[in-house]
Structure formats: structure tokens, C-alpha cells
Amino acid sequence: MPAQGKHRRSPSTSLRRGLVAVTAGGAVLALPVIGATSAFAAPAPATAPQQAVAPASVSAQVNSAVQAAPAQHSVAAGETLSKIAREYSVSGGWEKLYEGNRKIVGENPDLIHPGIKLTLGTKAAKASPSTARGAEADRADRSERINAAPVAKAAPAAEKAVTYTNDLDGWIKESLAVMAEQGIPGTYEGIHRNIMRESSGNPAAINNWDSNAVKGTPSKGLLQVIDPTFQAYHVSGTSTDSYDPVANITAACNYAADRYGSIDNVFGAY
């Protein structure tokens, strides 16, 4: 028992000495230590987050720059704007895709050339710093291309003017060209067959003995057309002279189309 009491008093005595040391003069020494510990320990947590935040901030800026860069697609053979819009889920569909790339695609959205790069208008989901540098380089390259002096477009080659021979073959072919523009039916064979029956290919032929001639309106020209019929079925763009070969053929074919469906359906006097 005495031994146990002595054992218990020993820590108490030590504790008291410690307290005395702190209160009796150790306070002066202890306070600077405590103060120093507080002064140096307090800024430490603030410094660590600053070091940790800096890389995150830089990374955020890099990713933000990359995300703002529109994605591009290099057109492959056989692709269409609709297919590309579906593949990348472009908002607004192919119309929006065409609107954003009209300058490079041209006036025909159905014709896109392989190799051209289309701006999709979408943002990259994730990007590493190396990707960001690549995107910045690509933007710089695009900027140089945009700011570069525009290359003058080559003037479209002038269409070669079609010429026709001044003979029956040339007159029929020229008439067929006019008829095609006006939507008048007829074939070379049908026209030629009727010309040979009516005038034998003579553009100055005139009939002064039939009933029309008796009435004062003789049949004239390659297809023997009377003046009232010629005037009624004259085709704009051709001569107003009923003896003119092309004007005579075209007017006669226009009349035959109205009455018989086509000059090809005429096999006798009409």
C-alpha cells in the first residue's frame, strides 16, 4: 500500500513541477513558442491550396480554350451534308451545317467535294493540353487562311456558240433547238418528211392555186403556212417573216402540236 501511494504521488509531483515551470517563468518562454507555432502554422494551409489551384486554373483555361474551338470534319468521297449532320448530331441539321460552311461548299449544298474541311459548330468534350495546343495551331492556321488575300476565281469558260448550216439540215436542227426551249414536240424525221411533201425543201415556195390562195392567203415557205396561221403560232425569238426557214418550221410545228399533238402525227394536208 505505501509503495502504491508513492507511485501515485510521483506523477502528481511531476505534474505540479511542470505547471510551476509554465506559470513561474516558463510563460515568457512558452508564449513565444506557441506564438511562433501559430504564426508559421496558420499560413501553411493557405499556401498549399494556392499551389494546388494554380495548375487546375491553367488546365481549366486550356480546356476552356479547346472547348470553344469548333470541331471540323474532312469530307470523304460519297458523303453528304445530311449524313455528316446526323453523324455529329449537328443542331439544326444539314441546313445549319450548310449555313456555317456556305462559303467553302458553294451555292449547291448537294455538291460537296472530298477533302474540304467543314466546321461542325460543336465543342470537344475533353481535351488534353497537347490537344489544346493543336487546336490553337489549327485556329492560327485558319486565321492565316481567312486573312490571306482572296484568290480570284477563274472565270467560267464561255459556252461555245452553236452554229447551224444554211441549208435544210441546219434549218431543221435550229428549229428543233428553239422548239426544245419552248416545249414544242417534234422530231427531225417528222419535220423533214412534211417539208419534202409540202415544198420539196424550197423556203421560197408559194401556193397560188388552192382554196387559201383564192381567199388571198396563199400557203408559203417550207411547210406551206398561211399568214394568219403563222401570225397566230409565231414563236418568240424567231423572225416575223413567214418565208424565213426557221420561223416557218417553228410556227408550223407549234400549230401542228396544238391541233394534232405533234408534227410527227401529220401525214398529209394540214
Sequence and secondary structure as in RCSB ss.txt:
>XXXX:A:sequence
MPAQGKHRRSPSTSLRRGLVAVTAGGAVLALPVIGATSAFAAPAPATAPQQAVAPASVSAQVNSAVQAAPAQHSV
AAGETLSKIAREYSVSGGWEKLYEGNRKIVGENPDLIHPGIKLTLGTKAAKASPSTARGAEADRADRSERINAAP
VAKAAPAAEKAVTYTNDLDGWIKESLAVMAEQGIPGTYEGIHRNIMRESSGNPAAINNWDSNAVKGTPSKGLLQV
IDPTFQAYHVSGTSTDSYDPVANITAACNYAADRYGSIDNVFGAY
>XXXX:A:secstr
 HHHHHHHHHHHHHHHHHHHHHHTTHHHHHHHHHHHHHHHHTHHHHHHHHHHHHHHHHHHHHHHHHHHSEEEEE 
 TT  HHHHHHHTT TTHHHHHHHHTHHHH S TT   TT EEEEEEE S   HHHHHHHHHHHHHHHHHHHS  
               SSHHHHHHHHHHHHHHHT    HHHHHHHHHHHTTT TT EE SSHHHHTT  EETTTTB
 HHHHHHH  TTS S TTSHHHHHHHHHHHHHHHHSSGGG  S  
